[in-house]
Amino acid sequence: MKKIYLIYILAFVLCSAVQAQPILQGADQVKNLQISRNNNNVSVAMDVDISNIEVGADETVVLTPYIEKNGKELRLPSIEVMGRRAYLYFLRNGEVTVTLDPLYSERVAKRAERKNGKTQLVNYATNVAFEEWMRGGKVVVKEESCGCNSELIAQDEKQIGRFLHEIYNPQYIISFIEPEPEPVKVRDESHTAYINFKVDKYDILEDYKNNNVELASIINSINKVKEDEDLTITSITIEGWASPEATQQHNQTLSQNRANSLSNYVAEKTGIARDRIEAIGRGEDWNGLRELVVATPRLLSQDKVLAVIDDSSLTLDQKDKKLEDMIPPTIYQRLMNEMYPKLRRNDYRIVYNVRNFNLEEARALINSDPRKLSLSEMYRVAGSYAKDSQEYKKVMAIAAKTYPQAVAAAVNHAAQQIAVKNYAGALQTLAATNREDARVLATEGYVYINMGDQAKARDAWTKAAAKGNAEAKHNLAELDKHLKSL
């Protein structure tokens, strides 16, 4: 038998048609070859001219198309060109196919009897599920020759084609952001105290009810900052709040007097100059009352109480009177006994500066008291370790946790999370900062493109590009090139 080798290679061009190509030495042809993709399916269709293939009477030539790319391959259903006796044996005995590979159990081969002296075209078409690795791949047709007992006689393949097209591989970028300098490190901490006063009085009584505990807590929290050699208190603000009973004017004055009294007490006990302590009377705390009512779903007539609180047409005194007149009286009694006492409080805020630290000091503080460090100092600590080290990653995570609203900390930590495919964590990190910042939007786009969501990536990058972000503009251009190459 004279053996003819059918070999054909085509670049995997989606939605394209290829003109007739020689099989080997110009003797046989693959005609009307088309490879197209429709969503998740790939179609391969062609006409194979087998007119010049010589097949022995007991022989079967098996032509098998493959999709190949970088060592991966997918075998497609074969074309079996049978000699006369082989074809009759197939008809009489009901043999399904000479290709016994279990991969073909659900793929019936295309069979044809080779008839000498006649022009023969085999129409071939098949569909397979599309996979990402197939992009830019090629189709290879291989030939195997089998005898009457289905044993392999010969096989061969030869590449004679070139890639006509390659899918564009986009190079998306994400940048490291240097933190903004912080020449003066200003920090603050806020607390709440419940100082008990006698009715309509504003004198501080240390032994009245639980005042000794509350007052000690205030002084201790201030002294803790005052006595830390790394910190310098610049100001203290004390706010006084009142509950709604009595008139609005009365409660405004009372809350101011009580804030003044507590400010005088703090100055005396801590030695901080009184003019560095600001006292503010906030009056009645209706927002706080609303939060308490919402958090008490079993309160009788909760909806009616909230309607009174939210009624902007009423003065504060009118609101208080409507609550007091509600039926049954137990509604107001619960407000008075359970919620109003929680509104009579003093909020205080301590503002202080933190000194700067050298690298050795900063490395010691990064785990024990990171809030003393600026973001720049933290990055200096991170930079003292190798970028792929656990120490570096730990410091960057601490920076993001300590300063979740800082754009640089959020973006850089998100980049680390993307690198380990923690996309949900990266989005959560970015959500804690200013999501309208162009750098945050650009990073969100990078998260989405890694998740395979091109639509969300484009949306985020488009918004960032509109704000002038060069990184987003580059990534949009890369995405467009990639999509056009498909």
PAROGU-386801 format. One record per residue (C-alpha): x, y, z; residue in one letter. Coordinates in steps of 0.1 Angstrom, whole numbers. Layout:
+-------+-------+-------+------+
:  east : north :    up : code :
+-------+-------+-------+------+
:     X :     Y :     Z :    A :
...
+-------+-------+-------+------+
//
This chain:
+-------+-------+-------+------+
:  east : north :    up : code :
+-------+-------+-------+------+
:     0 :     0 :     0 :    M :
:    12 :    34 :    -8 :    K :
:     7 :    54 :    24 :    K :
:    -5 :    90 :    22 :    I :
:    -1 :   113 :    53 :    Y :
:   -29 :   138 :    58 :    L :
:   -15 :   167 :    79 :    I :
:   -31 :   201 :    83 :    Y :
:   -24 :   228 :   108 :    I :
:   -43 :   260 :   113 :    L :
:   -40 :   289 :   137 :    A :
:   -71 :   288 :   159 :    F :
:   -88 :   319 :   144 :    V :
:  -123 :   323 :   159 :    L :
:  -150 :   334 :   134 :    C :
:  -128 :   330 :   104 :    S :
:  -128 :   310 :    71 :    A :
:   -97 :   295 :    54 :    V :
:   -92 :   288 :    17 :    Q :
:   -85 :   252 :     4 :    A :
:   -50 :   240 :    16 :    Q :
:   -29 :   211 :     4 :    P :
:   -28 :   181 :    26 :    I :
:     7 :   170 :    16 :    L :
:    28 :   174 :   -15 :    Q :
:    -3 :   191 :   -32 :    G :
:   -21 :   158 :   -36 :    A :
:   -51 :   161 :   -14 :    D :
:   -70 :   191 :     1 :    Q :
:   -89 :   203 :    31 :    V :
:  -115 :   227 :    16 :    K :
:  -138 :   252 :    32 :    N :
:  -123 :   249 :    66 :    L :
:  -141 :   271 :    92 :    Q :
:  -134 :   274 :   129 :    I :
:  -158 :   296 :   148 :    S :
:  -169 :   302 :   184 :    R :
:  -204 :   309 :   196 :    N :
:  -203 :   318 :   233 :    N :
:  -192 :   285 :   250 :    N :
:  -190 :   264 :   219 :    N :
:  -164 :   260 :   192 :    V :
:  -174 :   246 :   158 :    S :
:  -149 :   230 :   134 :    V :
:  -161 :   223 :    98 :    A :
:  -143 :   213 :    66 :    M :
:  -146 :   193 :    34 :    D :
:  -118 :   166 :    31 :    V :
:  -110 :   155 :    -4 :    D :
:  -100 :   118 :    -1 :    I :
:   -99 :   112 :   -38 :    S :
:   -62 :   104 :   -39 :    N :
:   -58 :    85 :    -7 :    I :
:   -49 :    49 :   -14 :    E :
:   -65 :    24 :    10 :    V :
:   -60 :   -13 :    10 :    G :
:   -91 :   -35 :     9 :    A :
:   -87 :   -45 :    46 :    D :
:   -73 :   -12 :    57 :    E :
:   -88 :    18 :    74 :    T :
:   -71 :    52 :    73 :    V :
:   -81 :    73 :   104 :    V :
:   -79 :   110 :   101 :    L :
:   -81 :   127 :   136 :    T :
:   -83 :   164 :   141 :    P :
:   -68 :   178 :   173 :    Y :
:   -70 :   212 :   190 :    I :
:   -35 :   219 :   204 :    E :
:   -19 :   247 :   225 :    K :
:    12 :   247 :   247 :    N :
:    12 :   210 :   254 :    G :
:   -26 :   207 :   258 :    K :
:   -47 :   189 :   233 :    E :
:   -83 :   179 :   226 :    L :
:   -90 :   151 :   202 :    R :
:  -120 :   156 :   179 :    L :
:  -141 :   128 :   162 :    P :
:  -123 :   110 :   135 :    S :
:  -128 :   104 :    98 :    I :
:  -124 :    67 :    89 :    E :
:  -117 :    60 :    53 :    V :
:  -122 :    23 :    48 :    M :
:  -111 :    -1 :    21 :    G :
:  -138 :   -23 :     4 :    R :
:  -136 :   -54 :    26 :    R :
:  -132 :   -33 :    58 :    A :
:  -163 :   -13 :    49 :    Y :
:  -183 :   -45 :    42 :    L :
:  -172 :   -60 :    74 :    Y :
:  -183 :   -29 :    92 :    F :
:  -217 :   -30 :    76 :    L :
:  -223 :   -67 :    82 :    R :
:  -211 :   -69 :   118 :    N :
:  -224 :   -35 :   131 :    G :
:  -190 :   -24 :   142 :    E :
:  -193 :    11 :   155 :    V :
:  -158 :    24 :   149 :    T :
:  -123 :    11 :   147 :    V :
:  -112 :    39 :   171 :    T :
:  -118 :    20 :   203 :    L :
:  -106 :    49 :   225 :    D :
:  -132 :    54 :   253 :    P :
:  -130 :    92 :   245 :    L :
:  -151 :    84 :   214 :    Y :
:  -179 :    65 :   232 :    S :
:  -202 :    94 :   225 :    E :
:  -186 :   106 :   193 :    R :
:  -195 :    84 :   163 :    V :
:  -167 :    87 :   137 :    A :
:  -174 :    99 :   102 :    K :
:  -170 :    68 :    80 :    R :
:  -166 :    65 :    42 :    A :
:  -157 :    38 :    18 :    E :
:  -128 :    47 :    -5 :    R :
:  -139 :    41 :   -41 :    K :
:  -111 :    41 :   -65 :    N :
:  -114 :    63 :   -96 :    G :
:  -140 :    86 :   -81 :    K :
:  -139 :   121 :   -67 :    T :
:  -148 :   119 :   -30 :    Q :
:  -154 :   147 :    -5 :    L :
:  -161 :   140 :    31 :    V :
:  -181 :   167 :    49 :    N :
:  -169 :   171 :    84 :    Y :
:  -184 :   191 :   113 :    A :
:  -182 :   189 :   150 :    T :
:  -188 :   211 :   181 :    N :
:  -168 :   211 :   214 :    V :
:  -170 :   231 :   246 :    A :
:  -148 :   262 :   245 :    F :
:  -120 :   264 :   271 :    E :
:   -97 :   294 :   278 :    E :
:   -66 :   275 :   270 :    W :
:   -77 :   271 :   234 :    M :
:   -72 :   308 :   225 :    R :
:   -45 :   312 :   199 :    G :
:   -43 :   274 :   195 :    G :
:   -41 :   254 :   163 :    K :
:   -59 :   225 :   146 :    V :
:   -38 :   195 :   136 :    V :
:   -51 :   166 :   115 :    V :
:   -32 :   134 :   121 :    K :
:   -33 :   101 :   101 :    E :
:   -32 :    66 :   114 :    E :
:   -35 :    34 :    93 :    S :
:   -51 :     2 :   107 :    C :
:   -54 :   -33 :    93 :    G :
:   -82 :   -57 :    94 :    C :
:   -76 :   -66 :   131 :    N :
:   -77 :   -29 :   140 :    S :
:   -40 :   -30 :   149 :    E :
:   -20 :     1 :   141 :    L :
:     0 :    -2 :   109 :    I :
:    15 :    32 :   107 :    A :
:    11 :    68 :   119 :    Q :
:    26 :   101 :   112 :    D :
:    20 :   139 :   115 :    E :
:    39 :   169 :   101 :    K :
:    34 :   205 :   107 :    Q :
:    33 :   225 :    75 :    I :
:    13 :   256 :    86 :    G :
:    21 :   287 :   106 :    R :
:     1 :   307 :   131 :    F :
:   -19 :   332 :   111 :    L :
:   -31 :   350 :   142 :    H :
:   -24 :   351 :   180 :    E :
:   -48 :   363 :   206 :    I :
:   -34 :   395 :   222 :    Y :
:   -22 :   389 :   257 :    N :
:   -31 :   421 :   277 :    P :
:    -5 :   434 :   302 :    Q :
:   -26 :   450 :   330 :    Y :
:    -8 :   470 :   356 :    I :
:   -13 :   479 :   392 :    I :
:    10 :   504 :   409 :    S :
:    24 :   507 :   444 :    F :
:    14 :   539 :   461 :    I :
:    37 :   559 :   483 :    E :
:    19 :   573 :   514 :    P :
:    14 :   610 :   518 :    E :
:    40 :   625 :   542 :    P :
:    28 :   633 :   577 :    E :
:    50 :   660 :   591 :    P :
:    30 :   663 :   623 :    V :
:    14 :   631 :   635 :    K :
:   -19 :   641 :   651 :    V :
:   -40 :   614 :   668 :    R :
:   -71 :   615 :   690 :    D :
:   -92 :   591 :   710 :    E :
:  -128 :   595 :   722 :    S :
:  -146 :   582 :   752 :    H :
:  -180 :   585 :   769 :    T :
:  -187 :   590 :   806 :    A :
:  -219 :   590 :   826 :    Y :
:  -216 :   615 :   854 :    I :
:  -246 :   617 :   877 :    N :
:  -259 :   651 :   888 :    F :
:  -287 :   659 :   911 :    K :
:  -318 :   672 :   895 :    V :
:  -311 :   706 :   878 :    D :
:  -277 :   708 :   894 :    K :
:  -242 :   707 :   878 :    Y :
:  -219 :   703 :   907 :    D :
:  -194 :   674 :   904 :    I :
:  -200 :   650 :   934 :    L :
:  -174 :   623 :   935 :    E :
:  -193 :   601 :   960 :    D :
:  -227 :   604 :   943 :    Y :
:  -239 :   571 :   928 :    K :
:  -213 :   557 :   905 :    N :
:  -194 :   589 :   899 :    N :
:  -162 :   577 :   916 :    N :
:  -157 :   550 :   889 :    V :
:  -167 :   573 :   860 :    E :
:  -145 :   602 :   871 :    L :
:  -115 :   579 :   877 :    A :
:  -119 :   564 :   842 :    S :
:  -118 :   600 :   827 :    I :
:   -87 :   610 :   846 :    I :
:   -69 :   577 :   840 :    N :
:   -75 :   579 :   802 :    S :
:   -62 :   615 :   801 :    I :
:   -32 :   608 :   823 :    N :
:   -23 :   577 :   803 :    K :
:   -18 :   600 :   773 :    V :
:    -2 :   628 :   793 :    K :
:    24 :   606 :   809 :    E :
:    35 :   589 :   777 :    D :
:    68 :   606 :   767 :    E :
:    60 :   600 :   730 :    D :
:    28 :   620 :   731 :    L :
:    19 :   656 :   737 :    T :
:   -17 :   666 :   744 :    I :
:   -28 :   696 :   724 :    T :
:   -64 :   698 :   734 :    S :
:   -93 :   682 :   751 :    I :
:  -130 :   686 :   742 :    T :
:  -158 :   678 :   767 :    I :
:  -194 :   677 :   754 :    E :
:  -224 :   677 :   777 :    G :
:  -257 :   661 :   766 :    W :
:  -292 :   662 :   782 :    A :
:  -324 :   642 :   779 :    S :
:  -356 :   658 :   764 :    P :
:  -376 :   663 :   796 :    E :
:  -379 :   700 :   806 :    A :
:  -376 :   728 :   780 :    T :
:  -350 :   729 :   752 :    Q :
:  -335 :   762 :   765 :    Q :
:  -332 :   748 :   801 :    H :
:  -315 :   716 :   789 :    N :
:  -291 :   736 :   766 :    Q :
:  -280 :   757 :   796 :    T :
:  -278 :   727 :   819 :    L :
:  -257 :   707 :   794 :    S :
:  -233 :   736 :   790 :    Q :
:  -229 :   741 :   828 :    N :
:  -223 :   704 :   833 :    R :
:  -197 :   703 :   806 :    A :
:  -180 :   734 :   822 :    N :
:  -180 :   716 :   856 :    S :
:  -164 :   685 :   842 :    L :
:  -138 :   706 :   824 :    S :
:  -129 :   724 :   856 :    N :
:  -126 :   690 :   874 :    Y :
:  -103 :   676 :   847 :    V :
:   -81 :   706 :   847 :    A :
:   -77 :   704 :   885 :    E :
:   -70 :   667 :   886 :    K :
:   -47 :   664 :   856 :    T :
:   -28 :   697 :   858 :    G :
:   -38 :   705 :   821 :    I :
:   -44 :   742 :   816 :    A :
:   -81 :   750 :   816 :    R :
:   -78 :   771 :   784 :    D :
:   -68 :   739 :   765 :    R :
:  -100 :   722 :   775 :    I :
:  -131 :   731 :   755 :    E :
:  -165 :   727 :   771 :    A :
:  -195 :   724 :   747 :    I :
:  -232 :   720 :   758 :    G :
:  -250 :   700 :   731 :    R :
:  -284 :   702 :   747 :    G :
:  -310 :   674 :   741 :    E :
:  -298 :   643 :   723 :    D :
:  -328 :   634 :   700 :    W :
:  -306 :   614 :   676 :    N :
:  -294 :   593 :   705 :    G :
:  -330 :   588 :   716 :    L :
:  -340 :   576 :   681 :    R :
:  -312 :   551 :   680 :    E :
:  -323 :   537 :   714 :    L :
:  -360 :   534 :   703 :    V :
:  -350 :   516 :   671 :    V :
:  -329 :   492 :   691 :    A :
:  -359 :   485 :   713 :    T :
:  -384 :   467 :   690 :    P :
:  -406 :   455 :   718 :    R :
:  -413 :   491 :   729 :    L :
:  -451 :   497 :   728 :    L :
:  -461 :   519 :   699 :    S :
:  -426 :   521 :   686 :    Q :
:  -437 :   534 :   652 :    D :
:  -457 :   562 :   668 :    K :
:  -427 :   572 :   690 :    V :
:  -404 :   573 :   660 :    L :
:  -430 :   593 :   640 :    A :
:  -430 :   620 :   668 :    V :
:  -392 :   620 :   669 :    I :
:  -389 :   624 :   631 :    D :
:  -417 :   651 :   628 :    D :
:  -397 :   681 :   616 :    S :
:  -428 :   704 :   619 :    S :
:  -426 :   701 :   657 :    L :
:  -403 :   720 :   680 :    T :
:  -383 :   699 :   705 :    L :
:  -405 :   710 :   733 :    D :
:  -436 :   700 :   713 :    Q :
:  -421 :   666 :   706 :    K :
:  -414 :   660 :   743 :    D :
:  -450 :   670 :   752 :    K :
:  -464 :   646 :   726 :    K :
:  -444 :   618 :   739 :    L :
:  -454 :   626 :   775 :    E :
:  -491 :   626 :   765 :    D :
:  -490 :   592 :   747 :    M :
:  -515 :   566 :   758 :    I :
:  -509 :   544 :   777 :    P :
:  -486 :   564 :   800 :    P :
:  -463 :   534 :   803 :    T :
:  -448 :   544 :   769 :    I :
:  -434 :   576 :   783 :    Y :
:  -425 :   559 :   816 :    Q :
:  -403 :   534 :   797 :    R :
:  -386 :   563 :   778 :    L :
:  -380 :   581 :   811 :    M :
:  -367 :   551 :   830 :    N :
:  -348 :   531 :   803 :    E :
:  -336 :   555 :   777 :    M :
:  -334 :   591 :   790 :    Y :
:  -307 :   582 :   815 :    P :
:  -284 :   570 :   787 :    K :
:  -287 :   603 :   770 :    L :
:  -273 :   623 :   799 :    R :
:  -237 :   618 :   792 :    R :
:  -204 :   635 :   786 :    N :
:  -184 :   627 :   755 :    D :
:  -147 :   637 :   756 :    Y :
:  -120 :   637 :   730 :    R :
:   -83 :   638 :   736 :    I :
:   -62 :   652 :   708 :    V :
:   -24 :   648 :   709 :    Y :
:     7 :   648 :   687 :    N :
:    31 :   619 :   684 :    V :
:    69 :   623 :   680 :    R :
:    87 :   608 :   650 :    N :
:   106 :   575 :   653 :    F :
:   137 :   560 :   638 :    N :
:   137 :   526 :   621 :    L :
:   148 :   507 :   651 :    E :
:   121 :   523 :   673 :    E :
:    95 :   519 :   646 :    A :
:   102 :   481 :   642 :    R :
:    97 :   478 :   680 :    A :
:    64 :   496 :   679 :    L :
:    48 :   480 :   648 :    I :
:    34 :   451 :   668 :    N :
:    30 :   468 :   702 :    S :
:    15 :   502 :   694 :    D :
:    12 :   508 :   656 :    P :
:   -10 :   539 :   660 :    R :
:    20 :   558 :   671 :    K :
:    36 :   553 :   637 :    L :
:    28 :   572 :   606 :    S :
:    21 :   553 :   574 :    L :
:    55 :   564 :   561 :    S :
:    72 :   550 :   592 :    E :
:    54 :   517 :   587 :    M :
:    64 :   515 :   551 :    Y :
:   100 :   522 :   561 :    R :
:    98 :   492 :   584 :    V :
:    82 :   471 :   557 :    A :
:   110 :   482 :   533 :    G :
:   136 :   468 :   557 :    S :
:   124 :   433 :   549 :    Y :
:   124 :   414 :   516 :    A :
:    92 :   420 :   496 :    K :
:    83 :   384 :   494 :    D :
:    90 :   378 :   532 :    S :
:    63 :   371 :   558 :    Q :
:    76 :   401 :   578 :    E :
:    70 :   425 :   549 :    Y :
:    34 :   411 :   543 :    K :
:    26 :   413 :   580 :    K :
:    37 :   450 :   582 :    V :
:    16 :   459 :   552 :    M :
:   -14 :   442 :   567 :    A :
:    -9 :   460 :   600 :    I :
:    -7 :   493 :   580 :    A :
:   -40 :   486 :   563 :    A :
:   -57 :   476 :   596 :    K :
:   -44 :   506 :   615 :    T :
:   -52 :   531 :   587 :    Y :
:   -81 :   515 :   568 :    P :
:   -92 :   548 :   553 :    Q :
:   -58 :   557 :   539 :    A :
:   -58 :   552 :   502 :    V :
:   -21 :   541 :   500 :    A :
:   -25 :   515 :   527 :    A :
:   -57 :   501 :   512 :    A :
:   -45 :   499 :   476 :    V :
:   -11 :   484 :   485 :    N :
:   -27 :   458 :   508 :    H :
:   -53 :   450 :   482 :    A :
:   -25 :   443 :   457 :    A :
:   -11 :   418 :   481 :    Q :
:   -44 :   401 :   484 :    Q :
:   -49 :   400 :   447 :    I :
:   -15 :   383 :   443 :    A :
:   -28 :   353 :   464 :    V :
:   -62 :   354 :   447 :    K :
:   -80 :   367 :   477 :    N :
:  -103 :   388 :   456 :    Y :
:  -131 :   391 :   482 :    A :
:  -106 :   403 :   508 :    G :
:   -92 :   429 :   483 :    A :
:  -126 :   443 :   476 :    L :
:  -134 :   445 :   513 :    Q :
:  -101 :   463 :   519 :    T :
:  -109 :   489 :   492 :    L :
:  -144 :   494 :   505 :    A :
:  -130 :   508 :   538 :    A :
:  -113 :   537 :   521 :    T :
:  -125 :   564 :   497 :    N :
:  -140 :   545 :   468 :    R :
:  -143 :   576 :   447 :    E :
:  -105 :   580 :   446 :    D :
:   -92 :   572 :   411 :    A :
:   -64 :   550 :   425 :    R :
:   -90 :   529 :   444 :    V :
:  -112 :   526 :   413 :    L :
:   -82 :   516 :   392 :    A :
:   -74 :   489 :   418 :    T :
:  -110 :   477 :   419 :    E :
:  -108 :   473 :   381 :    G :
:   -77 :   451 :   385 :    Y :
:   -95 :   429 :   411 :    V :
:  -124 :   424 :   387 :    Y :
:  -102 :   416 :   357 :    I :
:   -85 :   390 :   377 :    N :
:  -119 :   376 :   387 :    M :
:  -128 :   374 :   350 :    G :
:  -154 :   401 :   351 :    D :
:  -145 :   423 :   322 :    Q :
:  -177 :   444 :   325 :    A :
:  -171 :   455 :   361 :    K :
:  -134 :   460 :   353 :    A :
:  -142 :   483 :   324 :    R :
:  -167 :   502 :   345 :    D :
:  -142 :   508 :   373 :    A :
:  -114 :   517 :   349 :    W :
:  -136 :   541 :   329 :    T :
:  -145 :   560 :   361 :    K :
:  -108 :   561 :   372 :    A :
:   -97 :   572 :   337 :    A :
:  -123 :   600 :   337 :    A :
:  -105 :   613 :   368 :    K :
:   -72 :   613 :   350 :    G :
:   -57 :   580 :   362 :    N :
:   -30 :   569 :   338 :    A :
:   -30 :   533 :   350 :    E :
:   -67 :   529 :   343 :    A :
:   -63 :   544 :   308 :    K :
:   -35 :   519 :   301 :    H :
:   -56 :   490 :   313 :    N :
:   -86 :   501 :   293 :    L :
:   -65 :   502 :   261 :    A :
:   -51 :   467 :   269 :    E :
:   -86 :   453 :   274 :    L :
:   -97 :   468 :   241 :    D :
:   -68 :   453 :   223 :    K :
:   -75 :   419 :   238 :    H :
:  -112 :   420 :   229 :    L :
:  -105 :   431 :   194 :    K :
:   -81 :   402 :   189 :    S :
:  -108 :   375 :   198 :    L :
+-------+-------+-------+------+
//
